[in-house]
Amino acid sequence: MTSLSSVSPYDNMSPVAQVAYRARAAAADLAPLPRSAKDDALLAIADALEVRTSEIVEANAEDIARAREAGTSEAIIDRLTLNPERVRAIAADVRDVAALPDPVGEVVRGSTLPNGIDLRQVRVPLGVVGIIYEARPNVTVDAAALCLKSGNAVLLRGSSSAYSSNTALVRVIRDAVGGSGLPADAVQLVPGESRDSVRELMRARGMVDVLIPRGGASLIRTVVEESTVPVIETGTGNCHVYVDAETDIDMAVEILINSKAQRPSVCNAAETLLVHKDVAAAFLPRALDALAEAGVTVHGDERVVEYADATKATIVPATAEDWETEYLSYDIAAAVVESLEAAVAHIRLWSSGHTEAIVTTSQAAARKFTQLVDSTTVAVNASTRFTDGGQFGFGAEIGISTQKLHARGPMGLPELTSTKYIVTGDGHIR
């Protein structure tokens, strides 16, 4: 007969269930830890990333080689690439997270009730957070850092395209976390490279508290529709820049080029340009030349095409599909609109709800645009590229939520917490 003491809790568990089980135990250990313990672990991670940069870059080179052999687009390869400069930037982001206030224990609201009971609503960790993501290995570190700081364990399921990079990064992170005295199982890769492991993670309700998908529309839709674990929905970035009738043309051109071409492979890059008809003649020739110089192909409507003849623009006629496309490349859709209201109507029809920008010198137009546009972020006279947890002062981001429940926009530390009520009495009975 087998004694109870000899029975392992992992007996009859799948590999995915095992990591979820260990994560749950690690989350319980993390939740009560003071800020100093978590910050020490984060600083150790940042140092380890820099010390072991060559190990990380070497592993990343394996992923890049496989991607090129598979004919992967340059936009995806850019997202996938890690070099010493990017690793240093990732380490700096981890240090930024360590410097942020700890959200755990923060009193959201509180009062003394008329009967004398003290009531407080305080922030607590979510528990076990699962991240399902594509390509970008920097997400591995961002997610680990934010989850640790907010007292959560994290299960990381990256795409097979970044398998070598993610394996190396998690190895570095776990060594640093364990060396700091925190449970190494607070950060784990979900085993398996097939979709079966993803499906099992999505159905680990009761073991995993929340899932956050980061990637293309197909991945996000699959997780939202098939998961039994609660999901915080992130979205694709079909972002718009609208140039108003009253505008500073120099500023508008600069904002457009930065929004589109500074790094086109990311979700906060602009994908559509809308231009008020009254400023089209003055703005479009300059904008089209600037886009051409940046290497951007313009998918323009009939009126945009009319302005392209005297420019260096590479232009193709726009189709209905262009208005809904997240290019993630040196392409942009462009249209001339009759009014601010027409621009808003276009955005409402085609936007993914991520980020929209208006360039205007009219305060009335800016107010109207920000009131009418319903996206996570509305920028006035600023690039769409600012929609980012690091730029917002969050240190990093776990994703950009395009839903309206719990979290919306770039998600930092507070969005990785829930709350609980603490009721303190003095022998009170009801």
Sequence and secondary structure as in RCSB ss.txt:
>XXXX:A:sequence
MTSLSSVSPYDNMSPVAQVAYRARAAAADLAPLPRSAKDDALLAIADALEVRTSEIVEANAEDIARAREAGTSEA
IIDRLTLNPERVRAIAADVRDVAALPDPVGEVVRGSTLPNGIDLRQVRVPLGVVGIIYEARPNVTVDAAALCLKS
GNAVLLRGSSSAYSSNTALVRVIRDAVGGSGLPADAVQLVPGESRDSVRELMRARGMVDVLIPRGGASLIRTVVE
ESTVPVIETGTGNCHVYVDAETDIDMAVEILINSKAQRPSVCNAAETLLVHKDVAAAFLPRALDALAEAGVTVHG
DERVVEYADATKATIVPATAEDWETEYLSYDIAAAVVESLEAAVAHIRLWSSGHTEAIVTTSQAAARKFTQLVDS
TTVAVNASTRFTDGGQFGFGAEIGISTQKLHARGPMGLPELTSTKYIVTGDGHIR
>XXXX:A:secstr
   GGG  TTTT  HHHHHHHHHHHHHHHHTT  HHHHHHHHHHHHHHHHHTHHHHHHHHHHHHHHHHHTT  HH
HHHHH   HHHHHHHHHHHHHHHHS   TT EEEEEE TTS EEEEEEEE SEEEEEE S THHHHHHHHHHHHT
T EEEEE  GGGHHHHHHHHHHHHHHHHHTTS GGGEEE   SSHHHHHHHHT BTTB EEEEES HHHHHHHHH
H SS B  B    EEEEE SS  HHHHHHHHHHHHHSSTTSTTSEEEEEEEHHHHHHHHHHHHHHHHHTT EEEE
 HHHHHTTTTS  EEEE  HHHHT    SSEEEEEEESSHHHHHHHHHHH  SSEEEEE S HHHHHHHHHH  S
SEEEESS GGG STTTTTSSS S EE SSSS  EE  SGGGEEEEEEEE SS   
